[in-house]
Amino acid sequence: MELKWTSKGLSDLTRLYDFLAAVNQPAAAKTVQQLTSAPTTLLTNPRIGERLEEFEPRDVRRILVGHYEMRYEIVGSTIYLLRLWHTREDR
């Protein structure tokens, strides 16, 4: 399996970092580090996340990393990290 971030996923990560860094830069860096390392568990267990039926027939799933929701899609042997946001955000 291979892990790839989409441009929207990377944009979400940057947005979260910028928001947190304005208040606490070390906490922002730690949060981004946790969020970027968490998906590596998907490489051995790609279907561990909850499947989101509204995206069928695509295999889009979600996992929670602390207070953050991460959505990803499995396409063949590639996992695409689609979006990322804090669970308190209105999405």
Contacts in CASP RR format, 6 or more apart in sequence:
PFRMAT RR
TARGET T0000
AUTHOR 0000-0000-0000
METHOD contacts of the structure
MODEL  1
MELKWTSKGLSDLTRLYDFLAAVNQPAAAKTVQQLTSAPTTLLTNPRIGE
RLEEFEPRDVRRILVGHYEMRYEIVGSTIYLLRLWHTREDR
1 42 0 8 1.000
1 43 0 8 1.000
1 44 0 8 1.000
1 46 0 8 1.000
1 77 0 8 1.000
1 78 0 8 1.000
1 79 0 8 1.000
2 77 0 8 1.000
2 78 0 8 1.000
2 79 0 8 1.000
3 39 0 8 1.000
3 40 0 8 1.000
3 42 0 8 1.000
3 43 0 8 1.000
3 78 0 8 1.000
3 79 0 8 1.000
3 81 0 8 1.000
4 78 0 8 1.000
4 79 0 8 1.000
4 80 0 8 1.000
4 81 0 8 1.000
5 13 0 8 1.000
5 80 0 8 1.000
5 81 0 8 1.000
6 80 0 8 1.000
6 81 0 8 1.000
6 82 0 8 1.000
6 83 0 8 1.000
8 82 0 8 1.000
8 83 0 8 1.000
9 81 0 8 1.000
9 82 0 8 1.000
9 83 0 8 1.000
9 84 0 8 1.000
12 83 0 8 1.000
12 84 0 8 1.000
12 85 0 8 1.000
13 32 0 8 1.000
13 35 0 8 1.000
13 36 0 8 1.000
13 84 0 8 1.000
16 28 0 8 1.000
16 31 0 8 1.000
16 32 0 8 1.000
16 35 0 8 1.000
16 68 0 8 1.000
16 84 0 8 1.000
16 85 0 8 1.000
16 86 0 8 1.000
17 28 0 8 1.000
17 29 0 8 1.000
17 31 0 8 1.000
17 32 0 8 1.000
19 28 0 8 1.000
20 27 0 8 1.000
20 28 0 8 1.000
20 31 0 8 1.000
21 28 0 8 1.000
21 29 0 8 1.000
34 65 0 8 1.000
34 66 0 8 1.000
35 65 0 8 1.000
35 68 0 8 1.000
35 70 0 8 1.000
35 84 0 8 1.000
38 63 0 8 1.000
38 65 0 8 1.000
38 70 0 8 1.000
39 63 0 8 1.000
39 70 0 8 1.000
39 72 0 8 1.000
39 79 0 8 1.000
39 81 0 8 1.000
41 48 0 8 1.000
42 48 0 8 1.000
42 63 0 8 1.000
42 72 0 8 1.000
42 79 0 8 1.000
43 79 0 8 1.000
46 74 0 8 1.000
46 79 0 8 1.000
47 61 0 8 1.000
47 74 0 8 1.000
48 63 0 8 1.000
49 61 0 8 1.000
49 62 0 8 1.000
49 63 0 8 1.000
50 61 0 8 1.000
50 62 0 8 1.000
50 63 0 8 1.000
51 59 0 8 1.000
51 60 0 8 1.000
51 61 0 8 1.000
52 60 0 8 1.000
52 61 0 8 1.000
52 62 0 8 1.000
52 71 0 8 1.000
55 73 0 8 1.000
58 73 0 8 1.000
59 73 0 8 1.000
59 74 0 8 1.000
59 75 0 8 1.000
60 71 0 8 1.000
60 72 0 8 1.000
60 73 0 8 1.000
60 82 0 8 1.000
61 71 0 8 1.000
61 72 0 8 1.000
61 73 0 8 1.000
61 74 0 8 1.000
62 69 0 8 1.000
62 70 0 8 1.000
62 71 0 8 1.000
62 72 0 8 1.000
63 69 0 8 1.000
63 70 0 8 1.000
63 72 0 8 1.000
64 70 0 8 1.000
64 87 0 8 1.000
67 86 0 8 1.000
67 87 0 8 1.000
67 88 0 8 1.000
68 84 0 8 1.000
68 85 0 8 1.000
68 86 0 8 1.000
68 87 0 8 1.000
69 84 0 8 1.000
69 85 0 8 1.000
69 86 0 8 1.000
69 87 0 8 1.000
69 91 0 8 1.000
70 81 0 8 1.000
70 83 0 8 1.000
70 84 0 8 1.000
71 81 0 8 1.000
71 82 0 8 1.000
71 83 0 8 1.000
71 84 0 8 1.000
72 79 0 8 1.000
72 80 0 8 1.000
72 81 0 8 1.000
72 82 0 8 1.000
73 79 0 8 1.000
73 80 0 8 1.000
73 82 0 8 1.000
74 80 0 8 1.000
85 91 0 8 1.000
END
